[in-house]
């Protein structure tokens, strides 16, 4: 069963070299919450396990979002080849990392999740992280460009209750619900020419249906697709 939503389809690992084209790179609370884990950590080990996979072991300095873990966590990506969408971490450097969990429970990341080095953080990014950690209730969340990206409650770094995420043009992207940090109930995604419903039970996706905007009825089957 799928354990979470992976918002970035370019996270698929591949051995082929190609130009990587990624979307918006601005740090925001929506990106933090739509990842399965977001943390600040130091690269302790880089292990090229297979030709198509690298395993990066991080010592966690600060866990902002995700399940509680020990002091270390393993994150997988493709080999850091020129032009690819794989992550390119350096040994002993400290990064802010967005990771997404796959069906096997492995955490994966890539260039299009927009991980960044701690030394490159700027004041607006630091303020977003501080506001997220210190939030005690409902807030309207903005990115570093002062664009509204979400509205919802954060308590002890865990989202709770009803949430709304927004596209860059201000239109609604997702209506969601959390229960003490876990994805809950039915999430509705507003795509360009269709709507998408994803139902969660304890943060696990249990069903998915689509609605063509030119039709009145919902259709689909109980299967999960990457959005």
N, C-alpha and C positions, 0 to 999 in steps of 0.2 A: 504494500500500500504506500502511496506517495505520502511523505511526511511533511511536505511544505511546498509552497509555491516558489518556483524559480522564475524570476521575472526577466532574466536575461538569457535569451535563447543562444547567444554566442558563448555561453559557458560550456557548451558541448566540447569535450576534449577531442582533439584530432591531431594526427601526425602530419597533416598537410600544411604547407606554408601558404598563407594568403594574406591579403591586406585586411586588416581588422578595422571595421568601422563601428564605433560605439556611439551611444546616445549621450544624453545630458550627464555631465560629470560633477555637478554641484552637490556637495554634501547637504543632506537634509534628513529630518526625522523620518520621512517616508521611506528613504533608502535604508535607514537603520532598521526600521520595523519590518520591512518586506524582505530583509535578509533573515536567515535562520540564526545567524550569529554575527555579531559585530564586536570587535575587540581591538585593543592596542597590545601588540606583542612583539617580542624579539625573536628573530630567526636563529634557532639553535642548531638545526641540522637540515641539509638538503640532500635527499636520497632519490636518485633516478631509478626507481624501482623497476619500471618497464620502459620500453622504447617510447610509449605514448603517455607516460605518467611520471610526474615528480611528486614526492611526498615532502612537505615542508613541516618541520616541527617547530612550534612557537612556544616560548614561555610567555604566559599571559601576564601583562602588567595591569590591565584594566578591562574588565568585561562589561560592556555597555548593554548588550542585548543577547539573549539566548540562554539555553539551559546551563545551569551551574556545572562547571567542569573542574578538574584538578588544575594544578599550576601550568600544565602543558597541554597542547592540543595539536592534532595532526590535520593538515589541510592539503588537498590534492589539486593539482593542475597539470596541464600539458607541459611539454618541454619548452623552455623559454627561447623559442626560435624567433628570428627577425621576421616581423610581419604577421606573426600569429596572434591569436587572442588569449594566449596563455599568460599566467602571471609571471613576473620576473623579479623574484625576491633575492636579496643579497644576504649572505651569511653575516650574522651579528648585527644587522640593521634592525631598527624598530619601525613597525608599520601599523597603520590602522587598516584592518582587514574586514571585508564583507564576505561571508561564506554562506553557501547554500547547501542543504542536505539532500542527497539523492535517495533513491529507493533502498539502497543498501545501508543507509545511515552514515555514509561518508560525507565529509564536508569538502566542497569544491569551490574554487574561486577562479578568477580570470581577469584579464585586462579590462573587460567591460563592466566589472563591478566597481572599478575606479578606486582600488586600494591606493594608499599614499603613505609616504614616509613621514614619521613624526616630525622630522626636522623641516618638513615643508608645510606644516600646518600654519594657517594664518589666523588672525584675531577673530574673524567672523566665524570660522569653523570651530575654533576653541569655544566661542560663546554658545554655539548650537549644542555642543557636547555638554557644556556646563548647565545650560537650561534643561536639557534632557535629564541629566542626573539629579537635578534639584527640583524638578517639577513635582507638584503635589495636587494637581487637579486639571480641570479643563483648560485647554490652550489652543490658540490658532498658531500653527507652526509654519515658519518661513525658511527658505533656503538662504544661501549667502548673497543672493541677488535681491533679497527682500520680497520674493515671490511666494505667495501662500501655497503650501504643498499639502497641508493636512490640518484636520481639526479633531481633537480627541483628548482623552484623559490619560495621563501617565502618573502612576503611583509607584514609588520605589523602583523606578526604571522599568516598570511593566505597564504596557498599555491595557486599558480596561474599558469595557462598555462599547458604545457605538462610536465608530470612526468614519471619517470621510477623507479620502485622498483625492488630490486634484491634478489635472494635467497642467502643463505650463501655461496654457491659454486661460486657465481659471475654471474650465468646465470640470465636472465630476469625473474622476477616473475609476474610483472604487468606493463602494459603501461596504463597511466591514463591521465585525463585532469581535471583541476579545473578552476572555474571562481570566483575569489575573495573569495576563501575558500570553495565554494560549489562544490561537485562532478558534473561533466558535461560531456555530450556526451557519447561516448562508451569506456568502460574500457575493456582491454583484459587481461585475466589471463592465465598464462602458467602453467598448472598442469602436473603431471607426464605422463599421457597417453592421455590427451585431452586438448583442449583449451576451454576457457569459455569467452563469451561476455556478459557484463552487460551494459545496456544503462541507463543513468541518465538524469533526467530533474529537475533542481533546487535541486539536491542532493537526489531526490527520484528515486529509481530503478523502471523503467517502463517496461523493458523486459529483458529476459535472454535466451541465446541459447548456446548449447554445440557443440563441434566438436570432433569427435573421430579421433585420429591421424592416423588411418589406412584408413580413408575415406576422400574424397575430399570435400564433401558438409557439410554445417552446418545443424544441426537439433535441434529440441527442440520446446518448446511452450512458450508463454508469461507468464511465472510463475517465481517466485523467489526461489532460493534455498540458503541455507547457505553454504558458501564456506569454 
